[in-house]
């Protein structure tokens, strides 16, 4: 009996089906554009919450508006949605600490509006006012391209261990769009993390990060490093702390 691996059939195609592999999205994870209808609905909830927070006498609000706005800040914390970084920039790039404080304060506000007394609602509104909630929601309603020195880490979902680590003085979204439009880019890049650093320090901080990671650099003339994302975050945090004292 002839084996299936004899020379007579080694060169035969194993399947007549064509090999197909298609990438339909033009953006990386976290960078998805917001549909107009979704954006308008989010803006409606933001406006309603702002009106509620700015009027100390107003004691009732649609609970859904609080939940939706809380969800925007949670998006930037969990980083598990296709539009998380888009929302992050729309909110003025709040730190994780700020986003966490605001999300928790809005959770408390929702609970008090639903079950609390008038005095408890007023007190919770006062506490929310002590956070940056109003400031960042006003940023959300007045879109502007974020500027300033930012360190970023990019990767693709297909090759998560190949990280592009660099800096920009423009919006990170602009920079990523520019990279993804390049002819040789097959898999679209998305933002894994970004750090706002003091103006005019981005290049210095980037250079120091690259020096620390030089043994992991894929090519000396490219900003790509082969490493685990979590390790990169620890090192970048450490370098930035050397310059800022915080992250």
C-alpha positions as CSV (number, residue, x, y, z in Angstrom):
1,X,0.0,0.0,0.0
2,X,1.3,3.4,-0.9
3,X,1.9,5.8,2.0
4,X,0.2,9.2,1.9
5,X,3.7,10.8,2.0
6,X,5.2,9.0,-1.0
7,X,6.8,11.1,-3.7
8,X,3.8,10.6,-6.0
9,X,1.7,12.9,-3.8
10,X,4.1,15.1,-1.9
11,X,3.7,17.9,-4.4
12,X,-0.1,17.7,-4.6
13,X,-2.1,20.6,-3.2
14,X,-3.8,19.6,0.1
15,X,-6.9,21.8,-0.6
16,X,-8.5,23.6,-3.5
17,X,-9.8,26.3,-1.2
18,X,-8.0,29.6,-1.6
19,X,-6.0,30.9,1.3
20,X,-7.6,34.2,2.5
21,X,-6.6,36.5,5.4
22,X,-8.2,39.9,5.5
23,X,-8.0,42.8,7.8
24,X,-11.1,45.0,7.6
25,X,-10.4,47.7,10.2
26,X,-8.1,50.6,9.4
27,X,-7.4,51.4,13.0
28,X,-5.7,49.6,15.9
29,X,-7.3,48.5,19.1
30,X,-8.5,51.4,21.2
31,X,-8.4,53.8,18.2
32,X,-11.8,53.2,16.7
33,X,-13.6,56.4,15.6
34,X,-16.9,57.2,17.3
35,X,-20.1,57.0,15.2
36,X,-22.0,60.2,15.0
37,X,-25.1,58.8,16.6
38,X,-23.1,57.4,19.5
39,X,-21.2,60.7,20.0
40,X,-24.4,62.7,20.0
41,X,-25.9,60.5,22.6
42,X,-22.8,60.7,24.8
43,X,-22.8,64.4,24.5
44,X,-26.4,64.5,25.6
45,X,-25.7,62.6,28.8
46,X,-22.6,64.8,29.5
47,X,-24.6,68.0,29.1
48,X,-27.3,66.7,31.4
49,X,-24.8,65.7,34.1
50,X,-23.0,69.1,33.8
51,X,-26.3,70.9,34.3
52,X,-27.0,68.8,37.3
53,X,-23.6,69.4,38.9
54,X,-23.6,73.1,38.2
55,X,-27.0,73.7,39.8
56,X,-26.8,73.0,43.5
57,X,-30.6,73.3,43.8
58,X,-31.2,70.6,41.2
59,X,-31.6,67.2,43.0
60,X,-32.9,64.9,40.3
61,X,-31.3,63.6,37.1
62,X,-31.8,60.6,34.8
63,X,-29.7,57.9,36.4
64,X,-28.7,56.7,32.9
65,X,-26.8,59.9,32.3
66,X,-24.7,59.3,35.4
67,X,-24.1,55.7,34.3
68,X,-23.1,56.6,30.8
69,X,-20.6,59.3,31.9
70,X,-19.1,57.0,34.5
71,X,-18.7,54.4,31.7
72,X,-16.6,56.9,29.7
73,X,-14.1,57.2,32.5
74,X,-14.2,53.4,33.1
75,X,-13.3,52.9,29.5
76,X,-10.0,54.8,30.0
77,X,-9.3,52.6,33.1
78,X,-10.1,49.2,31.7
79,X,-8.8,49.8,28.2
80,X,-10.8,46.9,26.9
81,X,-13.0,48.6,24.2
82,X,-12.1,49.4,20.6
83,X,-12.6,53.1,21.2
84,X,-10.9,53.4,24.7
85,X,-8.1,55.7,23.6
86,X,-10.3,57.8,21.4
87,X,-12.5,58.5,24.5
88,X,-9.3,59.0,26.6
89,X,-8.2,61.9,24.3
90,X,-11.8,63.3,24.1
91,X,-11.7,63.6,27.9
92,X,-8.4,65.5,27.9
93,X,-6.2,62.5,28.7
94,X,-7.0,62.1,32.4
95,X,-4.5,60.1,34.5
96,X,-5.6,56.7,35.7
97,X,-5.8,58.0,39.2
98,X,-8.1,60.9,38.2
99,X,-10.3,58.6,36.1
100,X,-10.6,56.1,38.9
101,X,-11.6,58.9,41.4
102,X,-14.2,60.3,39.1
103,X,-15.7,56.9,38.2
104,X,-16.0,56.1,41.9
105,X,-17.5,59.5,42.8
106,X,-20.1,59.2,40.0
107,X,-21.0,55.7,41.3
108,X,-21.6,57.3,44.7
109,X,-23.6,60.1,43.2
110,X,-25.9,57.6,41.3
111,X,-26.5,55.7,44.5
112,X,-27.5,58.9,46.4
113,X,-29.7,60.2,43.7
114,X,-31.5,56.8,43.6
115,X,-31.7,56.2,47.4
116,X,-30.4,59.1,49.4
117,X,-31.9,62.1,51.1
118,X,-31.8,65.7,49.7
119,X,-29.0,66.5,52.1
120,X,-27.0,63.4,51.0
121,X,-27.4,64.3,47.4
122,X,-26.2,67.8,47.9
123,X,-23.2,66.6,49.9
124,X,-22.3,64.0,47.2
125,X,-22.6,66.7,44.5
126,X,-20.2,68.9,46.6
127,X,-17.7,66.0,46.7
128,X,-17.9,65.4,43.0
129,X,-17.3,69.1,42.5
130,X,-13.9,68.7,44.3
131,X,-12.8,66.3,41.6
132,X,-11.9,67.3,38.0
133,X,-15.2,66.0,36.7
134,X,-16.7,69.3,35.5
135,X,-13.4,70.4,33.9
136,X,-13.0,67.2,31.9
137,X,-16.6,67.0,30.8
138,X,-16.3,70.5,29.5
139,X,-13.2,69.4,27.5
140,X,-15.3,66.6,26.1
141,X,-17.9,69.1,24.8
142,X,-15.3,71.4,23.3
143,X,-13.1,69.2,21.1
144,X,-9.5,70.3,20.6
145,X,-6.5,68.4,19.4
146,X,-4.4,67.5,22.4
147,X,-0.9,68.9,22.4
148,X,2.2,68.5,24.6
149,X,5.0,66.0,25.0
150,X,3.7,62.5,25.2
151,X,5.5,59.1,25.5
152,X,3.6,56.3,23.9
153,X,3.7,52.6,23.5
154,X,2.1,51.1,20.4
155,X,1.6,47.5,19.2
156,X,-0.7,45.4,17.1
157,X,-3.0,42.6,18.4
158,X,-1.3,40.2,16.0
159,X,2.3,40.9,17.2
160,X,1.8,42.1,20.8
161,X,5.4,41.6,21.8
162,X,6.8,44.0,19.2
163,X,6.3,47.4,20.9
164,X,6.9,50.8,19.3
165,X,8.0,53.2,22.0
166,X,8.4,56.8,21.1
167,X,7.2,60.4,21.8
168,X,5.2,63.0,20.0
169,X,4.3,66.7,20.6
170,X,1.1,66.2,18.7
171,X,-2.0,64.1,19.4
172,X,-1.0,60.5,19.7
173,X,-4.0,59.7,17.5
174,X,-2.5,61.8,14.7
175,X,0.8,60.1,15.1
176,X,-0.7,56.6,15.0
177,X,-2.8,57.5,11.9
178,X,0.3,58.6,10.2
179,X,2.1,55.4,11.0
180,X,-0.8,53.2,9.9
181,X,-1.0,55.0,6.5
182,X,2.6,54.0,5.7
183,X,2.9,51.6,2.8
184,X,4.7,48.8,4.7
185,X,2.2,48.6,7.6
186,X,-0.1,45.5,7.3
187,X,-1.5,45.3,10.8
188,X,-2.8,48.6,12.2
189,X,-1.2,49.9,15.3
190,X,-3.1,50.8,18.4
191,X,-2.1,52.6,21.6
192,X,-1.2,50.4,24.6
193,X,-0.4,53.3,26.9
194,X,0.7,56.9,26.9
195,X,2.3,59.3,29.5
196,X,2.1,63.1,29.5
197,X,5.5,64.5,30.3
198,X,6.6,68.1,30.9
199,X,6.9,70.2,27.8
200,X,10.2,70.0,26.0
201,X,11.2,66.9,28.0
202,X,9.7,64.3,25.6
203,X,12.8,63.8,23.6
204,X,15.1,63.5,26.6
205,X,12.8,61.0,28.4
206,X,12.4,59.0,25.2
207,X,16.2,58.8,24.7
208,X,16.7,57.6,28.3
209,X,14.0,54.9,27.8
210,X,15.7,53.7,24.6
211,X,19.0,53.6,26.4
212,X,17.6,51.4,29.2
213,X,15.9,49.1,26.6
214,X,18.8,49.0,24.1
215,X,19.4,45.3,24.5
216,X,15.8,44.6,23.5
217,X,15.8,46.9,20.5
218,X,14.9,45.1,17.2
219,X,16.9,47.4,15.0
220,X,19.1,50.3,15.9
221,X,17.4,52.6,13.4
222,X,13.9,51.8,14.5
223,X,11.9,52.4,17.7
224,X,10.8,48.8,18.0
225,X,11.5,46.6,21.0
226,X,10.7,42.9,21.6
227,X,9.4,42.6,25.1
228,X,6.4,42.1,27.3
229,X,4.2,45.2,27.6
230,X,4.0,45.0,31.4
231,X,7.8,45.1,31.6
232,X,7.9,48.1,29.3
233,X,5.3,49.9,31.5
234,X,7.4,49.3,34.7
235,X,10.6,50.6,33.0
236,X,8.9,53.7,31.5
237,X,7.2,54.5,34.8
238,X,10.6,54.3,36.5
239,X,12.3,56.6,34.0
240,X,9.5,59.2,34.1
241,X,9.6,59.2,37.9
242,X,13.3,60.1,37.7
243,X,12.4,63.3,35.8
244,X,9.0,64.1,37.4
245,X,8.9,62.5,40.8
246,X,5.5,61.0,39.8
247,X,3.7,59.4,36.9
